[in-house]
Amino acid sequence: MKVTSKGQVTIPQHVRDDLDIRPAEDEVEFVKTRNGAWIIRKALGQKRKPSRFARLRGTATVRMSTDEIMSLTRG
């Protein structure tokens, strides 16, 4: 991959997926090993906001049967 004039590179999608790195939410760090190799990893200790889907999870409070719900949704 190419490095921009600002020293930036794009982390490939498959690497971001594997490391669970999300844009504008996560940070990465570069760690040099004893043998001189560099490792990129997700920075530890980050608090992530729940996704918009996770925020919708919960327990239903309406006490309706499946048939009652189906009749409401189907009119």
C-alpha positions in Angstrom: 0.0 0.0 0.0 1.1 3.5 -0.6 1.9 6.1 2.1 0.4 9.6 1.5 2.5 12.8 1.9 1.1 13.1 5.4 2.4 9.6 6.3 -1.1 8.0 6.2 -2.0 4.6 5.0 -5.4 2.9 4.7 -5.8 -0.2 6.8 -7.3 -2.9 4.6 -11.0 -3.8 5.3 -10.2 -7.4 6.1 -7.6 -6.3 8.7 -10.1 -3.8 10.3 -12.7 -6.5 10.4 -10.4 -9.0 12.0 -9.2 -6.4 14.6 -12.8 -5.0 15.1 -11.5 -1.5 14.3 -14.2 1.1 13.6 -13.6 4.4 11.9 -13.8 7.5 14.1 -14.3 5.3 17.2 -11.1 3.3 17.7 -7.4 4.0 17.9 -4.5 1.7 16.9 -1.0 1.6 18.2 2.2 0.5 16.7 4.4 -1.8 18.8 8.0 -2.7 18.0 9.0 -6.3 18.8 12.4 -7.4 20.1 13.4 -8.6 16.7 12.6 -5.2 15.2 9.3 -6.0 13.5 6.4 -3.6 13.9 2.9 -4.8 14.9 -0.3 -2.8 14.6 -3.0 -3.5 17.1 -6.1 -2.0 18.5 -5.4 0.3 21.4 -6.4 -1.3 24.7 -8.8 0.1 27.2 -11.1 1.9 24.9 -14.8 2.4 25.8 -17.0 1.9 22.8 -20.5 3.3 22.5 -23.0 0.6 21.8 -24.0 0.4 18.2 -27.4 1.7 17.2 -28.7 -1.9 17.0 -27.3 -2.8 20.4 -29.1 0.2 21.9 -32.4 -1.2 20.6 -32.0 -4.6 22.3 -34.0 -5.2 25.4 -36.9 -7.0 26.8 -40.4 -6.5 25.4 -42.8 -4.9 27.9 -46.0 -5.6 25.9 -47.8 -8.7 27.1 -49.3 -9.9 23.8 -49.6 -13.3 22.2 -47.9 -13.9 18.8 -51.4 -14.1 17.2 -52.3 -10.6 18.6 -49.0 -9.1 17.4 -49.5 -10.7 13.9 -53.1 -9.3 13.6 -51.8 -5.8 14.5 -49.0 -5.9 12.0 -51.1 -7.4 9.2 -54.1 -5.2 9.8 
